[in-house]
Amino acid sequence: MKSTSTKVLAFASALAIGAALSGTAQAQVESVTAQLITSSAITSTYVSDLDFGEYLIQFTAGDTPVLTLTNDGSVAVNQTGSVANGSQVVQITAPATEGVVNVQIPAPGLLDVTASNFVDFADGGLALDDVSYRTATQNGALITAGVATGAQTVTVLAGSTDEAVTMGGNINVTATPADATHSATFDVTFTYP
């Protein structure tokens, strides 16, 4: 019997030591954070202005001359409208650039482009009545009849790559302008739809 009680006592002691060790063990805790960075960044870069060139303009009442700058990369101005009463619109220096703004986003996608803060020519005989735009896949109007047209679509074909937005437009002539450099301005804004 003695050996049996020694075995029972040894087993009980082992259980007591095991319970004591598990109760007093120290734990180490490490915090793990899940992190995600998002970026819908839009980057736009001014490239060039709408340069219509230099002209001799002599206006005669009843005529409706219009200077139209292309937006297709050909950088040309055409004179349209009537000059039947004797108005003269003579190009002295050819245009140097169409208007260009590059836009870039991290991945292919759609953007809205809008014109705002439109300030027409100060000379009452000139009006930037229309501004058109063209991209690789779209074209439309940013300003029509002297009013911004609202959001238009730009498809950015490749992420982290410049998408060119090329602009041209029409200048209506309604009087003989002074000999000077005449400027009209507007902002081009890109946003997600």
Backbone as JSON Lines, residues from 0, in Angstrom:
{"i":0,"aa":"M","n":[0.79,-1.18,0.0],"ca":[0.0,0.0,0.0],"c":[0.83,1.24,0.0]}
{"i":1,"aa":"K","n":[1.95,1.08,0.59],"ca":[2.81,2.22,0.66],"c":[3.18,2.71,-0.73]}
{"i":2,"aa":"S","n":[3.48,1.79,-1.64],"ca":[3.88,2.19,-2.98],"c":[2.71,2.83,-3.72]}
{"i":3,"aa":"T","n":[1.5,2.36,-3.49],"ca":[0.34,2.95,-4.15],"c":[0.13,4.37,-3.67]}
{"i":4,"aa":"S","n":[0.21,4.62,-2.42],"ca":[0.0,5.98,-1.94],"c":[1.14,6.89,-2.37]}
{"i":5,"aa":"T","n":[2.35,6.38,-2.55],"ca":[3.44,7.2,-3.05],"c":[3.18,7.59,-4.48]}
{"i":6,"aa":"K","n":[2.66,6.67,-5.3],"ca":[2.33,6.98,-6.69],"c":[1.22,8.01,-6.77]}
{"i":7,"aa":"V","n":[0.21,7.86,-5.93],"ca":[-0.9,8.81,-5.93],"c":[-0.39,10.18,-5.5]}
{"i":8,"aa":"L","n":[0.48,10.18,-4.49],"ca":[1.03,11.44,-3.99],"c":[1.89,12.1,-5.07]}
{"i":9,"aa":"A","n":[2.69,11.33,-5.8],"ca":[3.54,11.88,-6.87],"c":[2.67,12.45,-7.99]}
{"i":10,"aa":"F","n":[1.58,11.77,-8.35],"ca":[0.67,12.23,-9.4],"c":[-0.01,13.53,-8.99]}
{"i":11,"aa":"A","n":[-0.45,13.59,-7.73],"ca":[-1.11,14.79,-7.21],"c":[-0.14,15.95,-7.18]}
{"i":12,"aa":"S","n":[1.11,15.68,-6.83],"ca":[2.12,16.74,-6.8],"c":[2.4,17.27,-8.21]}
{"i":13,"aa":"A","n":[2.44,16.4,-9.2],"ca":[2.68,16.81,-10.58],"c":[1.55,17.69,-11.08]}
{"i":14,"aa":"L","n":[0.31,17.32,-10.73],"ca":[-0.85,18.14,-11.14],"c":[-0.78,19.52,-10.47]}
{"i":15,"aa":"A","n":[-0.41,19.56,-9.21],"ca":[-0.33,20.82,-8.48],"c":[0.75,21.73,-9.07]}
{"i":16,"aa":"I","n":[1.9,21.14,-9.43],"ca":[2.99,21.93,-10.01],"c":[2.58,22.44,-11.4]}
{"i":17,"aa":"G","n":[1.93,21.59,-12.19],"ca":[1.47,22.0,-13.53],"c":[0.46,23.14,-13.44]}
{"i":18,"aa":"A","n":[-0.47,23.04,-12.49],"ca":[-1.47,24.1,-12.32],"c":[-0.81,25.37,-11.85]}
{"i":19,"aa":"A","n":[0.17,25.27,-10.99],"ca":[0.85,26.45,-10.48],"c":[1.64,27.14,-11.59]}
{"i":20,"aa":"L","n":[2.31,26.35,-12.45],"ca":[3.08,26.95,-13.54],"c":[2.19,27.65,-14.56]}
{"i":21,"aa":"S","n":[1.07,27.06,-14.93],"ca":[0.2,27.67,-15.92],"c":[-0.48,28.91,-15.36]}
{"i":22,"aa":"G","n":[-0.71,29.0,-14.11],"ca":[-1.37,30.16,-13.51],"c":[-0.44,31.36,-13.39]}
{"i":23,"aa":"T","n":[0.86,31.17,-13.32],"ca":[1.77,32.29,-13.08],"c":[2.56,32.68,-14.33]}
{"i":24,"aa":"A","n":[2.35,32.02,-15.5],"ca":[3.09,32.37,-16.73],"c":[2.7,33.78,-17.19]}
{"i":25,"aa":"Q","n":[3.68,34.58,-17.66],"ca":[3.44,35.94,-18.13],"c":[3.17,35.92,-19.64]}
{"i":26,"aa":"A","n":[2.19,36.79,-20.14],"ca":[1.85,36.86,-21.56],"c":[2.42,38.13,-22.17]}
{"i":27,"aa":"Q","n":[2.79,38.09,-23.45],"ca":[3.24,39.26,-24.21],"c":[2.18,39.57,-25.27]}
{"i":28,"aa":"V","n":[1.77,40.82,-25.36],"ca":[0.72,41.23,-26.31],"c":[1.32,42.18,-27.32]}
{"i":29,"aa":"E","n":[1.11,41.93,-28.59],"ca":[1.55,42.81,-29.68],"c":[0.33,43.29,-30.44]}
{"i":30,"aa":"S","n":[0.26,44.58,-30.73],"ca":[-0.83,45.14,-31.52],"c":[-0.45,45.12,-32.99]}
{"i":31,"aa":"V","n":[-1.37,44.64,-33.81],"ca":[-1.17,44.6,-35.26],"c":[-2.23,45.51,-35.89]}
{"i":32,"aa":"T","n":[-1.8,46.41,-36.76],"ca":[-2.7,47.37,-37.4],"c":[-2.9,47.0,-38.86]}
{"i":33,"aa":"A","n":[-4.14,47.04,-39.31],"ca":[-4.42,46.9,-40.75],"c":[-4.43,48.3,-41.34]}
{"i":34,"aa":"Q","n":[-3.68,48.5,-42.42],"ca":[-3.55,49.83,-43.0],"c":[-3.85,49.79,-44.48]}
{"i":35,"aa":"L","n":[-4.55,50.83,-44.96],"ca":[-4.86,50.98,-46.38],"c":[-4.72,52.44,-46.73]}
{"i":36,"aa":"I","n":[-3.98,52.74,-47.79],"ca":[-3.85,54.11,-48.27],"c":[-4.63,54.22,-49.58]}
{"i":37,"aa":"T","n":[-5.49,55.21,-49.67],"ca":[-6.22,55.43,-50.92],"c":[-5.77,56.75,-51.52]}
{"i":38,"aa":"S","n":[-5.79,56.82,-52.83],"ca":[-5.43,58.06,-53.52],"c":[-6.25,58.19,-54.78]}
{"i":39,"aa":"S","n":[-7.09,59.21,-54.81],"ca":[-7.86,59.49,-56.02],"c":[-7.34,60.79,-56.62]}
{"i":40,"aa":"A","n":[-6.07,61.06,-56.42],"ca":[-5.47,62.34,-56.79],"c":[-5.66,62.65,-58.26]}
{"i":41,"aa":"I","n":[-6.03,63.89,-58.52],"ca":[-6.11,64.41,-59.88],"c":[-5.0,65.44,-60.02]}
{"i":42,"aa":"T","n":[-4.18,65.27,-61.04],"ca":[-3.12,66.24,-61.31],"c":[-3.37,66.84,-62.69]}
{"i":43,"aa":"S","n":[-3.42,68.16,-62.75],"ca":[-3.56,68.81,-64.06],"c":[-2.38,69.74,-64.27]}
{"i":44,"aa":"T","n":[-2.02,69.88,-65.54],"ca":[-0.87,70.71,-65.89],"c":[-1.24,71.59,-67.08]}
{"i":45,"aa":"Y","n":[-1.06,72.9,-66.91],"ca":[-1.24,73.84,-68.01],"c":[-0.13,73.6,-69.03]}
{"i":46,"aa":"V","n":[-0.5,73.54,-70.31],"ca":[0.49,73.36,-71.37],"c":[0.56,74.6,-72.25]}
{"i":47,"aa":"S","n":[-0.59,75.08,-72.77],"ca":[-0.56,76.24,-73.66],"c":[-1.91,76.93,-73.73]}
{"i":48,"aa":"D","n":[-1.88,78.2,-74.18],"ca":[-3.08,79.03,-74.33],"c":[-3.7,78.85,-75.71]}
{"i":49,"aa":"L","n":[-4.92,79.33,-75.85],"ca":[-5.54,79.45,-77.16],"c":[-4.94,80.69,-77.82]}
{"i":50,"aa":"D","n":[-4.04,80.5,-78.77],"ca":[-3.39,81.61,-79.45],"c":[-4.0,81.73,-80.85]}
{"i":51,"aa":"F","n":[-4.75,82.79,-81.07],"ca":[-5.4,82.99,-82.36],"c":[-4.49,83.65,-83.39]}
{"i":52,"aa":"G","n":[-3.35,84.19,-82.96],"ca":[-2.43,84.86,-83.87],"c":[-2.65,86.36,-83.87]}
{"i":53,"aa":"E","n":[-2.16,87.03,-84.92],"ca":[-2.28,88.49,-85.06],"c":[-3.02,88.82,-86.34]}
{"i":54,"aa":"Y","n":[-3.92,89.83,-86.26],"ca":[-4.79,90.16,-87.39],"c":[-4.92,91.66,-87.59]}
{"i":55,"aa":"L","n":[-5.16,92.04,-88.84],"ca":[-5.7,93.34,-89.18],"c":[-7.21,93.14,-89.25]}
{"i":56,"aa":"I","n":[-7.95,93.85,-88.41],"ca":[-9.41,93.73,-88.42],"c":[-10.02,95.11,-88.62]}
{"i":57,"aa":"Q","n":[-10.75,95.26,-89.69],"ca":[-11.53,96.46,-89.97],"c":[-12.97,96.01,-90.16]}
{"i":58,"aa":"F","n":[-13.83,96.41,-89.24],"ca":[-15.21,95.94,-89.23],"c":[-16.13,96.94,-89.93]}
{"i":59,"aa":"T","n":[-17.05,96.4,-90.74],"ca":[-18.09,97.18,-91.39],"c":[-19.44,96.66,-90.91]}
{"i":60,"aa":"A","n":[-20.32,97.57,-90.54],"ca":[-21.64,97.19,-90.01],"c":[-22.36,96.26,-90.99]}
{"i":61,"aa":"G","n":[-23.04,95.29,-90.41],"ca":[-23.79,94.31,-91.21],"c":[-23.02,93.03,-91.46]}
{"i":62,"aa":"D","n":[-21.72,93.05,-91.24],"ca":[-20.91,91.84,-91.42],"c":[-20.86,91.04,-90.11]}
{"i":63,"aa":"T","n":[-20.48,89.78,-90.22],"ca":[-20.44,88.89,-89.05],"c":[-19.18,88.01,-89.06]}
{"i":64,"aa":"P","n":[-17.99,88.6,-89.13],"ca":[-16.79,87.77,-89.18],"c":[-16.55,87.01,-87.87]}
{"i":65,"aa":"V","n":[-16.08,85.78,-88.04],"ca":[-15.77,84.91,-86.9],"c":[-14.41,84.28,-87.15]}
{"i":66,"aa":"L","n":[-13.55,84.29,-86.13],"ca":[-12.27,83.59,-86.18],"c":[-12.41,82.29,-85.4]}
{"i":67,"aa":"T","n":[-12.1,81.17,-86.05],"ca":[-12.25,79.86,-85.41],"c":[-10.89,79.18,-85.32]}
{"i":68,"aa":"L","n":[-10.46,78.93,-84.06],"ca":[-9.21,78.21,-83.8],"c":[-9.52,76.73,-83.65]}
{"i":69,"aa":"T","n":[-8.76,75.88,-84.33],"ca":[-8.97,74.43,-84.27],"c":[-8.67,73.87,-82.89]}
{"i":70,"aa":"N","n":[-9.12,72.63,-82.63],"ca":[-8.77,71.91,-81.4],"c":[-8.26,70.51,-81.72]}
{"i":71,"aa":"D","n":[-7.83,70.31,-82.98],"ca":[-7.45,68.97,-83.44],"c":[-5.95,68.77,-83.62]}
{"i":72,"aa":"G","n":[-5.16,69.73,-83.15],"ca":[-3.72,69.61,-83.28],"c":[-3.15,70.27,-84.52]}
{"i":73,"aa":"S","n":[-3.99,70.73,-85.44],"ca":[-3.49,71.36,-86.67],"c":[-3.09,72.81,-86.46]}
{"i":74,"aa":"V","n":[-3.49,73.43,-85.38],"ca":[-3.16,74.8,-85.01],"c":[-3.39,75.75,-86.18]}
{"i":75,"aa":"A","n":[-4.65,75.94,-86.5],"ca":[-5.02,76.82,-87.62],"c":[-6.25,77.64,-87.23]}
{"i":76,"aa":"V","n":[-6.34,78.84,-87.8],"ca":[-7.51,79.69,-87.61],"c":[-8.17,79.9,-88.97]}
{"i":77,"aa":"N","n":[-9.48,79.69,-89.0],"ca":[-10.27,79.93,-90.2],"c":[-11.18,81.12,-89.95]}
{"i":78,"aa":"Q","n":[-11.32,81.99,-90.95],"ca":[-12.27,83.09,-90.85],"c":[-13.54,82.67,-91.56]}
{"i":79,"aa":"T","n":[-14.64,82.7,-90.82],"ca":[-15.95,82.38,-91.39],"c":[-16.88,83.56,-91.14]}
{"i":80,"aa":"G","n":[-18.09,83.43,-91.52],"ca":[-19.05,84.52,-91.36],"c":[-18.94,85.49,-92.52]}
{"i":81,"aa":"S","n":[-19.92,86.34,-92.62],"ca":[-20.01,87.26,-93.75],"c":[-19.08,88.46,-93.6]}
{"i":82,"aa":"V","n":[-18.41,88.79,-94.71],"ca":[-17.67,90.04,-94.83],"c":[-18.11,90.76,-96.11]}
{"i":83,"aa":"A","n":[-19.37,90.53,-96.51],"ca":[-19.92,91.02,-97.78],"c":[-19.96,92.55,-97.86]}
{"i":84,"aa":"N","n":[-20.02,93.22,-96.7],"ca":[-20.11,94.68,-96.7],"c":[-18.75,95.36,-96.68]}
{"i":85,"aa":"G","n":[-17.69,94.57,-96.68],"ca":[-16.36,95.14,-96.77],"c":[-15.47,94.98,-95.56]}
{"i":86,"aa":"S","n":[-15.87,94.24,-94.55],"ca":[-14.99,94.01,-93.41],"c":[-13.73,93.3,-93.86]}
{"i":87,"aa":"Q","n":[-12.62,93.6,-93.17],"ca":[-11.37,92.92,-93.45],"c":[-10.91,92.16,-92.22]}
{"i":88,"aa":"V","n":[-10.55,90.92,-92.43],"ca":[-9.95,90.09,-91.37],"c":[-8.75,89.42,-92.03]}
{"i":89,"aa":"V","n":[-7.59,90.02,-91.83],"ca":[-6.38,89.58,-92.52],"c":[-5.37,89.07,-91.49]}
{"i":90,"aa":"Q","n":[-4.97,87.8,-91.67],"ca":[-4.0,87.23,-90.74],"c":[-2.61,87.78,-91.02]}
{"i":91,"aa":"I","n":[-1.96,88.31,-89.96],"ca":[-0.59,88.81,-90.06],"c":[0.38,87.75,-89.56]}
{"i":92,"aa":"T","n":[0.07,87.16,-88.4],"ca":[0.89,86.1,-87.82],"c":[0.01,84.91,-87.51]}
{"i":93,"aa":"A","n":[0.44,83.75,-87.94],"ca":[-0.34,82.52,-87.72],"c":[-0.4,82.18,-86.24]}
{"i":94,"aa":"P","n":[-1.42,81.43,-85.82],"ca":[-1.5,81.01,-84.42],"c":[-0.33,80.09,-84.06]}
{"i":95,"aa":"A","n":[0.08,80.15,-82.79],"ca":[1.21,79.33,-82.35],"c":[0.74,78.05,-81.65]}
{"i":96,"aa":"T","n":[-0.36,78.13,-80.89],"ca":[-0.79,76.96,-80.12],"c":[-2.31,76.93,-79.99]}
{"i":97,"aa":"E","n":[-2.82,75.74,-79.89],"ca":[-4.18,75.55,-79.39],"c":[-4.06,75.51,-77.87]}
{"i":98,"aa":"G","n":[-5.17,75.65,-77.18],"ca":[-5.14,75.53,-75.73],"c":[-4.98,74.07,-75.34]}
{"i":99,"aa":"V","n":[-4.1,73.78,-74.41],"ca":[-3.9,72.4,-73.95],"c":[-3.71,72.37,-72.44]}
{"i":100,"aa":"V","n":[-4.45,71.48,-71.8],"ca":[-4.26,71.16,-70.38],"c":[-4.16,69.64,-70.29]}
{"i":101,"aa":"N","n":[-3.13,69.13,-69.61],"ca":[-3.0,67.69,-69.38],"c":[-3.6,67.34,-68.03]}
{"i":102,"aa":"V","n":[-4.26,66.18,-67.97],"ca":[-4.81,65.71,-66.71],"c":[-4.37,64.27,-66.49]}
{"i":103,"aa":"Q","n":[-4.17,63.91,-65.21],"ca":[-3.68,62.57,-64.88],"c":[-4.32,62.1,-63.58]}
{"i":104,"aa":"I","n":[-4.7,60.82,-63.56],"ca":[-5.19,60.17,-62.34],"c":[-4.47,58.84,-62.18]}
{"i":105,"aa":"P","n":[-4.52,58.21,-61.0],"ca":[-3.72,57.0,-60.76],"c":[-4.12,55.79,-61.61]}
{"i":106,"aa":"A","n":[-5.37,55.72,-62.05],"ca":[-5.83,54.57,-62.82],"c":[-6.79,55.06,-63.89]}
{"i":107,"aa":"P","n":[-7.02,54.29,-64.96],"ca":[-7.96,54.73,-65.98],"c":[-9.33,55.03,-65.37]}
{"i":108,"aa":"G","n":[-10.01,56.03,-65.9],"ca":[-11.32,56.36,-65.35],"c":[-11.92,57.57,-66.03]}
{"i":109,"aa":"L","n":[-13.07,58.0,-65.51],"ca":[-13.8,59.14,-66.05],"c":[-13.64,60.34,-65.14]}
{"i":110,"aa":"L","n":[-13.53,61.51,-65.75],"ca":[-13.53,62.77,-65.03],"c":[-14.54,63.71,-65.68]}
{"i":111,"aa":"D","n":[-15.01,64.68,-64.92],"ca":[-15.79,65.79,-65.47],"c":[-14.84,66.96,-65.66]}
{"i":112,"aa":"V","n":[-14.99,67.66,-66.78],"ca":[-14.24,68.89,-67.01],"c":[-15.25,70.02,-67.14]}
{"i":113,"aa":"T","n":[-15.01,71.11,-66.46],"ca":[-15.9,72.27,-66.52],"c":[-15.08,73.55,-66.69]}
{"i":114,"aa":"A","n":[-15.71,74.52,-67.3],"ca":[-15.13,75.86,-67.41],"c":[-15.82,76.75,-66.39]}
{"i":115,"aa":"S","n":[-15.06,77.64,-65.77],"ca":[-15.63,78.58,-64.8],"c":[-14.82,79.86,-64.8]}
{"i":116,"aa":"N","n":[-15.27,80.84,-64.04],"ca":[-14.59,82.13,-63.93],"c":[-14.27,82.72,-65.3]}
{"i":117,"aa":"F","n":[-15.23,82.64,-66.22],"ca":[-15.05,83.12,-67.59],"c":[-15.07,84.64,-67.61]}
{"i":118,"aa":"V","n":[-14.0,85.22,-68.14],"ca":[-13.91,86.67,-68.33],"c":[-13.66,86.91,-69.81]}
{"i":119,"aa":"D","n":[-14.65,87.49,-70.48],"ca":[-14.55,87.72,-71.92],"c":[-13.6,88.88,-72.21]}
{"i":120,"aa":"F","n":[-13.32,89.09,-73.49],"ca":[-12.48,90.21,-73.9],"c":[-13.06,91.52,-73.38]}
{"i":121,"aa":"A","n":[-12.19,92.41,-72.93],"ca":[-12.65,93.71,-72.44],"c":[-13.13,94.59,-73.59]}
{"i":122,"aa":"D","n":[-12.54,94.4,-74.77],"ca":[-12.95,95.17,-75.94],"c":[-14.32,94.7,-76.4]}
{"i":123,"aa":"G","n":[-15.28,95.61,-76.46],"ca":[-16.65,95.25,-76.84],"c":[-16.8,94.73,-78.25]}
{"i":124,"aa":"G","n":[-15.8,94.92,-79.1],"ca":[-15.89,94.44,-80.47],"c":[-15.47,93.0,-80.66]}
{"i":125,"aa":"L","n":[-15.0,92.35,-79.59],"ca":[-14.55,90.95,-79.65],"c":[-15.27,90.14,-78.58]}
{"i":126,"aa":"A","n":[-15.67,88.93,-78.93],"ca":[-16.32,88.05,-77.95],"c":[-15.86,86.62,-78.17]}
{"i":127,"aa":"L","n":[-15.33,86.01,-77.1],"ca":[-14.99,84.58,-77.14],"c":[-16.29,83.83,-76.86]}
{"i":128,"aa":"D","n":[-17.04,83.58,-77.91],"ca":[-18.39,83.03,-77.73],"c":[-18.4,81.53,-77.5]}
{"i":129,"aa":"D","n":[-17.42,80.83,-78.01],"ca":[-17.43,79.37,-77.91],"c":[-16.02,78.86,-77.64]}
{"i":130,"aa":"V","n":[-15.92,77.84,-76.79],"ca":[-14.66,77.12,-76.58],"c":[-14.99,75.63,-76.66]}
{"i":131,"aa":"S","n":[-14.35,74.95,-77.59],"ca":[-14.56,73.51,-77.75],"c":[-13.36,72.77,-77.17]}
{"i":132,"aa":"Y","n":[-13.56,71.48,-76.86],"ca":[-12.44,70.68,-76.37],"c":[-12.43,69.34,-77.08]}
{"i":133,"aa":"R","n":[-11.26,68.71,-77.08],"ca":[-11.1,67.39,-77.7],"c":[-10.1,66.59,-76.89]}
{"i":134,"aa":"T","n":[-10.42,65.31,-76.68],"ca":[-9.48,64.37,-76.08],"c":[-9.29,63.22,-77.06]}
{"i":135,"aa":"A","n":[-8.61,62.18,-76.65],"ca":[-8.43,61.03,-77.54],"c":[-9.76,60.36,-77.87]}
{"i":136,"aa":"T","n":[-10.76,60.51,-76.98],"ca":[-12.03,59.79,-77.19],"c":[-13.28,60.67,-77.14]}
{"i":137,"aa":"Q","n":[-13.16,61.95,-76.78],"ca":[-14.34,62.8,-76.68],"c":[-14.09,64.17,-77.3]}
{"i":138,"aa":"N","n":[-15.19,64.86,-77.58],"ca":[-15.13,66.27,-77.91],"c":[-16.45,66.89,-77.51]}
{"i":139,"aa":"G","n":[-16.42,68.18,-77.26],"ca":[-17.63,68.86,-76.83],"c":[-17.35,70.34,-76.66]}
{"i":140,"aa":"A","n":[-18.19,71.01,-75.88],"ca":[-18.07,72.45,-75.69],"c":[-17.94,72.77,-74.21]}
{"i":141,"aa":"L","n":[-16.97,73.63,-73.89],"ca":[-16.81,74.11,-72.51],"c":[-17.55,75.43,-72.31]}
{"i":142,"aa":"I","n":[-17.59,76.25,-73.37],"ca":[-18.29,77.53,-73.34],"c":[-19.07,77.64,-74.65]}
{"i":143,"aa":"T","n":[-20.36,77.93,-74.55],"ca":[-21.2,78.11,-75.73],"c":[-21.97,79.4,-75.59]}
{"i":144,"aa":"A","n":[-21.91,80.23,-76.64],"ca":[-22.61,81.53,-76.64],"c":[-22.24,82.35,-75.42]}
{"i":145,"aa":"G","n":[-20.97,82.29,-75.02],"ca":[-20.48,83.09,-73.91],"c":[-20.84,82.59,-72.54]}
{"i":146,"aa":"V","n":[-21.37,81.35,-72.45],"ca":[-21.78,80.79,-71.16],"c":[-21.14,79.41,-70.99]}
{"i":147,"aa":"A","n":[-20.58,79.14,-69.8],"ca":[-20.02,77.81,-69.52],"c":[-21.11,76.76,-69.63]}
{"i":148,"aa":"T","n":[-20.8,75.63,-70.24],"ca":[-21.81,74.62,-70.55],"c":[-22.04,73.6,-69.46]}
{"i":149,"aa":"G","n":[-21.26,73.62,-68.39],"ca":[-21.4,72.61,-67.34],"c":[-20.47,71.44,-67.58]}
{"i":150,"aa":"A","n":[-20.63,70.4,-66.78],"ca":[-19.7,69.27,-66.8],"c":[-19.72,68.52,-68.12]}
{"i":151,"aa":"Q","n":[-18.54,68.27,-68.64],"ca":[-18.34,67.46,-69.84],"c":[-17.45,66.28,-69.44]}
{"i":152,"aa":"T","n":[-17.41,65.23,-70.27],"ca":[-16.7,64.01,-69.9],"c":[-15.31,63.95,-70.5]}
{"i":153,"aa":"V","n":[-14.36,63.54,-69.67],"ca":[-13.0,63.22,-70.12],"c":[-12.7,61.79,-69.68]}
{"i":154,"aa":"T","n":[-12.37,60.93,-70.63],"ca":[-11.95,59.56,-70.3],"c":[-10.44,59.52,-70.25]}
{"i":155,"aa":"V","n":[-9.91,59.24,-69.07],"ca":[-8.47,59.08,-68.92],"c":[-8.15,57.62,-69.28]}
{"i":156,"aa":"L","n":[-7.43,57.43,-70.36],"ca":[-7.24,56.09,-70.93],"c":[-6.22,55.24,-70.17]}
{"i":157,"aa":"A","n":[-5.26,55.88,-69.52],"ca":[-4.22,55.13,-68.82],"c":[-3.9,55.8,-67.49]}
{"i":158,"aa":"G","n":[-3.69,55.0,-66.47],"ca":[-3.34,55.53,-65.16],"c":[-1.94,56.1,-65.14]}
{"i":159,"aa":"S","n":[-1.75,57.16,-64.35],"ca":[-0.45,57.81,-64.19],"c":[0.17,58.24,-65.51]}
{"i":160,"aa":"T","n":[-0.7,58.61,-66.45],"ca":[-0.27,59.06,-67.78],"c":[-1.07,60.28,-68.15]}
{"i":161,"aa":"D","n":[-0.43,61.3,-68.71],"ca":[-1.13,62.51,-69.1],"c":[-2.16,62.24,-70.19]}
{"i":162,"aa":"E","n":[-3.37,62.74,-69.98],"ca":[-4.42,62.76,-71.0],"c":[-4.56,64.2,-71.45]}
{"i":163,"aa":"A","n":[-4.29,64.48,-72.71],"ca":[-4.34,65.85,-73.22],"c":[-5.77,66.27,-73.52]}
{"i":164,"aa":"V","n":[-6.14,67.45,-73.03],"ca":[-7.42,68.07,-73.35],"c":[-7.07,69.31,-74.18]}
{"i":165,"aa":"T","n":[-7.39,69.25,-75.48],"ca":[-7.03,70.31,-76.42],"c":[-8.23,71.19,-76.68]}
{"i":166,"aa":"M","n":[-8.01,72.51,-76.64],"ca":[-9.12,73.45,-76.77],"c":[-8.92,74.41,-77.94]}
{"i":167,"aa":"G","n":[-10.02,74.69,-78.61],"ca":[-10.08,75.71,-79.64],"c":[-11.3,76.57,-79.37]}
{"i":168,"aa":"G","n":[-11.61,77.49,-80.27],"ca":[-12.78,78.31,-80.01],"c":[-13.08,79.3,-81.1]}
{"i":169,"aa":"N","n":[-14.14,80.09,-80.88],"ca":[-14.58,81.1,-81.83],"c":[-14.53,82.48,-81.21]}
{"i":170,"aa":"I","n":[-14.01,83.44,-81.96],"ca":[-14.08,84.84,-81.58],"c":[-14.99,85.54,-82.58]}
{"i":171,"aa":"N","n":[-16.09,86.12,-82.1],"ca":[-16.98,86.9,-82.95],"c":[-16.51,88.34,-82.96]}
{"i":172,"aa":"V","n":[-16.47,88.93,-84.14],"ca":[-16.05,90.32,-84.3],"c":[-17.28,91.17,-84.6]}
{"i":173,"aa":"T","n":[-17.52,92.2,-83.79],"ca":[-18.7,93.05,-83.97],"c":[-18.34,94.53,-84.06]}
{"i":174,"aa":"A","n":[-17.04,94.86,-84.01],"ca":[-16.57,96.24,-84.15],"c":[-15.08,96.18,-84.42]}
{"i":175,"aa":"T","n":[-14.51,97.29,-84.87],"ca":[-13.07,97.33,-85.09],"c":[-12.37,97.47,-83.74]}
{"i":176,"aa":"P","n":[-11.56,96.49,-83.36],"ca":[-10.89,96.58,-82.05],"c":[-9.67,97.49,-82.11]}
{"i":177,"aa":"A","n":[-9.3,98.0,-80.95],"ca":[-8.08,98.8,-80.85],"c":[-6.86,97.93,-81.13]}
{"i":178,"aa":"D","n":[-5.78,98.57,-81.58],"ca":[-4.53,97.85,-81.78],"c":[-3.94,97.54,-80.41]}
{"i":179,"aa":"A","n":[-4.01,96.31,-80.0],"ca":[-3.56,95.91,-78.67],"c":[-3.56,94.39,-78.6]}
{"i":180,"aa":"T","n":[-3.05,93.88,-77.49],"ca":[-3.19,92.45,-77.2],"c":[-4.47,92.28,-76.4]}
{"i":181,"aa":"H","n":[-5.38,91.48,-76.89],"ca":[-6.68,91.27,-76.25],"c":[-6.7,89.89,-75.61]}
{"i":182,"aa":"S","n":[-7.2,89.8,-74.39],"ca":[-7.2,88.52,-73.66],"c":[-8.55,88.23,-73.04]}
{"i":183,"aa":"A","n":[-8.95,86.98,-73.13],"ca":[-10.11,86.45,-72.4],"c":[-9.59,85.26,-71.6]}
{"i":184,"aa":"T","n":[-10.19,85.01,-70.44],"ca":[-9.69,83.92,-69.6],"c":[-10.84,83.07,-69.06]}
{"i":185,"aa":"F","n":[-10.51,81.85,-68.69],"ca":[-11.45,80.97,-67.99],"c":[-10.64,79.89,-67.29]}
{"i":186,"aa":"D","n":[-11.21,79.32,-66.25],"ca":[-10.59,78.22,-65.52],"c":[-11.11,76.9,-66.06]}
{"i":187,"aa":"V","n":[-10.26,75.89,-66.07],"ca":[-10.65,74.53,-66.44],"c":[-10.46,73.66,-65.19]}
{"i":188,"aa":"T","n":[-11.56,73.01,-64.74],"ca":[-11.53,72.23,-63.5],"c":[-11.88,70.78,-63.8]}
{"i":189,"aa":"F","n":[-11.12,69.86,-63.21],"ca":[-11.37,68.42,-63.37],"c":[-11.84,67.84,-62.03]}
{"i":190,"aa":"T","n":[-12.91,67.08,-62.06],"ca":[-13.44,66.44,-60.86],"c":[-13.93,65.04,-61.19]}
{"i":191,"aa":"Y","n":[-14.07,64.2,-60.17],"ca":[-14.69,62.89,-60.36],"c":[-16.19,63.08,-60.44]}
{"i":192,"aa":"P","n":[-16.88,62.36,-61.35],"ca":[-18.35,62.5,-61.48],"c":[-19.08,62.0,-60.24]}
